[in-house]
Amino acid sequence: MFIDDKWYTEPEVQAYIKELKARISTLEAALERCKEEENE
């Protein structure tokens, strides 16, 4: 798969997606904590 003129293999793309999903989960958890603190 080409991304910005660089070739990436399927495992590399899958690993990157997995990393992004982990970051999203972390951000969602932080957002929930902020919402809870806001409601106190």
Backbone as XML, in Angstrom:
<?xml version="1.0"?>
<chain id="A" units="angstrom">
  <residue number="1" name="MET">
    <atom name="N" x="0.853" y="-1.182" z="0.000"/>
    <atom name="CA" x="0.000" y="0.000" z="0.000"/>
    <atom name="C" x="0.894" y="1.238" z="0.000"/>
  </residue>
  <residue number="2" name="PHE">
    <atom name="N" x="0.594" y="2.173" z="-0.892"/>
    <atom name="CA" x="1.347" y="3.419" z="-0.950"/>
    <atom name="C" x="0.681" y="4.480" z="-0.083"/>
  </residue>
  <residue number="3" name="ILE">
    <atom name="N" x="1.480" y="5.107" z="0.762"/>
    <atom name="CA" x="1.015" y="6.242" z="1.555"/>
    <atom name="C" x="2.094" y="7.313" z="1.425"/>
  </residue>
  <residue number="4" name="ASP">
    <atom name="N" x="1.731" y="8.463" z="0.903"/>
    <atom name="CA" x="2.692" y="9.557" z="0.681"/>
    <atom name="C" x="3.928" y="9.074" z="-0.079"/>
  </residue>
  <residue number="5" name="ASP">
    <atom name="N" x="3.708" y="8.355" z="-1.161"/>
    <atom name="CA" x="4.777" y="7.868" z="-2.042"/>
    <atom name="C" x="5.737" y="6.891" z="-1.375"/>
  </residue>
  <residue number="6" name="LYS">
    <atom name="N" x="5.348" y="6.296" z="-0.267"/>
    <atom name="CA" x="6.182" y="5.279" z="0.381"/>
    <atom name="C" x="5.381" y="3.986" z="0.444"/>
  </residue>
  <residue number="7" name="TRP">
    <atom name="N" x="6.042" y="2.870" z="0.185"/>
    <atom name="CA" x="5.361" y="1.581" z="0.191"/>
    <atom name="C" x="5.342" y="1.004" z="1.605"/>
  </residue>
  <residue number="8" name="TYR">
    <atom name="N" x="4.170" y="0.581" z="2.063"/>
    <atom name="CA" x="4.018" y="-0.060" z="3.366"/>
    <atom name="C" x="3.417" y="-1.442" z="3.160"/>
  </residue>
  <residue number="9" name="THR">
    <atom name="N" x="3.920" y="-2.415" z="3.898"/>
    <atom name="CA" x="3.362" y="-3.764" z="3.819"/>
    <atom name="C" x="2.090" y="-3.835" z="4.651"/>
  </residue>
  <residue number="10" name="GLU">
    <atom name="N" x="1.295" y="-4.862" z="4.406"/>
    <atom name="CA" x="0.047" y="-5.014" z="5.153"/>
    <atom name="C" x="0.294" y="-5.101" z="6.662"/>
  </residue>
  <residue number="11" name="PRO">
    <atom name="N" x="1.288" y="-5.891" z="7.124"/>
    <atom name="CA" x="1.534" y="-5.932" z="8.580"/>
    <atom name="C" x="1.901" y="-4.567" z="9.169"/>
  </residue>
  <residue number="12" name="GLU">
    <atom name="N" x="2.647" y="-3.762" z="8.413"/>
    <atom name="CA" x="2.994" y="-2.417" z="8.893"/>
    <atom name="C" x="1.750" y="-1.551" z="9.030"/>
  </residue>
  <residue number="13" name="VAL">
    <atom name="N" x="0.873" y="-1.632" z="8.040"/>
    <atom name="CA" x="-0.361" y="-0.847" z="8.075"/>
    <atom name="C" x="-1.236" y="-1.316" z="9.233"/>
  </residue>
  <residue number="14" name="GLN">
    <atom name="N" x="-1.346" y="-2.635" z="9.410"/>
    <atom name="CA" x="-2.158" y="-3.179" z="10.501"/>
    <atom name="C" x="-1.599" y="-2.763" z="11.859"/>
  </residue>
  <residue number="15" name="ALA">
    <atom name="N" x="-0.274" y="-2.777" z="12.010"/>
    <atom name="CA" x="0.349" y="-2.373" z="13.270"/>
    <atom name="C" x="0.077" y="-0.897" z="13.547"/>
  </residue>
  <residue number="16" name="TYR">
    <atom name="N" x="0.140" y="-0.075" z="12.502"/>
    <atom name="CA" x="-0.115" y="1.358" z="12.661"/>
    <atom name="C" x="-1.563" y="1.603" z="13.066"/>
  </residue>
  <residue number="17" name="ILE">
    <atom name="N" x="-2.492" y="0.880" z="12.430"/>
    <atom name="CA" x="-3.911" y="1.016" z="12.779"/>
    <atom name="C" x="-4.130" y="0.604" z="14.227"/>
  </residue>
  <residue number="18" name="LYS">
    <atom name="N" x="-3.473" y="-0.479" z="14.649"/>
    <atom name="CA" x="-3.601" y="-0.946" z="16.033"/>
    <atom name="C" x="-3.104" y="0.129" z="17.002"/>
  </residue>
  <residue number="19" name="GLU">
    <atom name="N" x="-1.981" y="0.760" z="16.652"/>
    <atom name="CA" x="-1.417" y="1.829" z="17.484"/>
    <atom name="C" x="-2.378" y="3.020" z="17.564"/>
  </residue>
  <residue number="20" name="LEU">
    <atom name="N" x="-2.967" y="3.383" z="16.432"/>
    <atom name="CA" x="-3.916" y="4.502" z="16.420"/>
    <atom name="C" x="-5.146" y="4.184" z="17.259"/>
  </residue>
  <residue number="21" name="LYS">
    <atom name="N" x="-5.635" y="2.948" z="17.173"/>
    <atom name="CA" x="-6.798" y="2.553" z="17.973"/>
    <atom name="C" x="-6.478" y="2.642" z="19.462"/>
  </residue>
  <residue number="22" name="ALA">
    <atom name="N" x="-5.251" y="2.271" z="19.844"/>
    <atom name="CA" x="-4.844" y="2.364" z="21.246"/>
    <atom name="C" x="-4.805" y="3.825" z="21.684"/>
  </residue>
  <residue number="23" name="ARG">
    <atom name="N" x="-4.290" y="4.698" z="20.814"/>
    <atom name="CA" x="-4.261" y="6.131" z="21.144"/>
    <atom name="C" x="-5.669" y="6.681" z="21.297"/>
  </residue>
  <residue number="24" name="ILE">
    <atom name="N" x="-6.567" y="6.265" z="20.401"/>
    <atom name="CA" x="-7.959" y="6.724" z="20.477"/>
    <atom name="C" x="-8.571" y="6.302" z="21.805"/>
  </residue>
  <residue number="25" name="SER">
    <atom name="N" x="-8.343" y="5.057" z="22.204"/>
    <atom name="CA" x="-8.882" y="4.564" z="23.477"/>
    <atom name="C" x="-8.366" y="5.398" z="24.645"/>
  </residue>
  <residue number="26" name="THR">
    <atom name="N" x="-7.076" y="5.718" z="24.613"/>
    <atom name="CA" x="-6.473" y="6.530" z="25.670"/>
    <atom name="C" x="-7.115" y="7.914" z="25.713"/>
  </residue>
  <residue number="27" name="LEU">
    <atom name="N" x="-7.295" y="8.516" z="24.538"/>
    <atom name="CA" x="-7.905" y="9.844" z="24.472"/>
    <atom name="C" x="-9.357" y="9.814" z="24.919"/>
  </residue>
  <residue number="28" name="GLU">
    <atom name="N" x="-10.087" y="8.759" z="24.539"/>
    <atom name="CA" x="-11.483" y="8.637" z="24.962"/>
    <atom name="C" x="-11.576" y="8.514" z="26.477"/>
  </residue>
  <residue number="29" name="ALA">
    <atom name="N" x="-10.673" y="7.744" z="27.072"/>
    <atom name="CA" x="-10.670" y="7.581" z="28.527"/>
    <atom name="C" x="-10.362" y="8.914" z="29.204"/>
  </residue>
  <residue number="30" name="ALA">
    <atom name="N" x="-9.404" y="9.658" z="28.673"/>
    <atom name="CA" x="-9.056" y="10.961" z="29.241"/>
    <atom name="C" x="-10.234" y="11.923" z="29.123"/>
  </residue>
  <residue number="31" name="LEU">
    <atom name="N" x="-10.926" y="11.887" z="28.001"/>
    <atom name="CA" x="-12.086" y="12.746" z="27.798"/>
    <atom name="C" x="-13.184" y="12.413" z="28.805"/>
  </residue>
  <residue number="32" name="GLU">
    <atom name="N" x="-13.408" y="11.134" z="29.049"/>
    <atom name="CA" x="-14.413" y="10.721" z="30.033"/>
    <atom name="C" x="-14.058" y="11.251" z="31.420"/>
  </residue>
  <residue number="33" name="ARG">
    <atom name="N" x="-12.769" y="11.158" z="31.781"/>
    <atom name="CA" x="-12.331" y="11.673" z="33.090"/>
    <atom name="C" x="-12.582" y="13.170" z="33.177"/>
  </residue>
  <residue number="34" name="CYS">
    <atom name="N" x="-12.303" y="13.888" z="32.106"/>
    <atom name="CA" x="-12.543" y="15.338" z="32.094"/>
    <atom name="C" x="-14.023" y="15.640" z="32.275"/>
  </residue>
  <residue number="35" name="LYS">
    <atom name="N" x="-14.867" y="14.881" z="31.602"/>
    <atom name="CA" x="-16.313" y="15.091" z="31.714"/>
    <atom name="C" x="-16.777" y="14.827" z="33.141"/>
  </residue>
  <residue number="36" name="GLU">
    <atom name="N" x="-16.239" y="13.776" z="33.758"/>
    <atom name="CA" x="-16.619" y="13.441" z="35.132"/>
    <atom name="C" x="-16.193" y="14.551" z="36.092"/>
  </residue>
  <residue number="37" name="GLU">
    <atom name="N" x="-14.972" y="15.067" z="35.906"/>
    <atom name="CA" x="-14.480" y="16.145" z="36.767"/>
    <atom name="C" x="-15.328" y="17.401" z="36.579"/>
  </residue>
  <residue number="38" name="GLU">
    <atom name="N" x="-15.761" y="17.643" z="35.358"/>
    <atom name="CA" x="-16.576" y="18.813" z="35.044"/>
    <atom name="C" x="-17.925" y="18.741" z="35.759"/>
  </residue>
  <residue number="39" name="ASN">
    <atom name="N" x="-18.435" y="17.536" z="35.910"/>
    <atom name="CA" x="-19.753" y="17.340" z="36.516"/>
    <atom name="C" x="-19.725" y="17.336" z="38.039"/>
  </residue>
  <residue number="40" name="GLU">
    <atom name="N" x="-18.542" y="17.415" z="38.623"/>
    <atom name="CA" x="-18.449" y="17.391" z="40.096"/>
    <atom name="C" x="-18.757" y="18.744" z="40.700"/>
  </residue>
</chain>
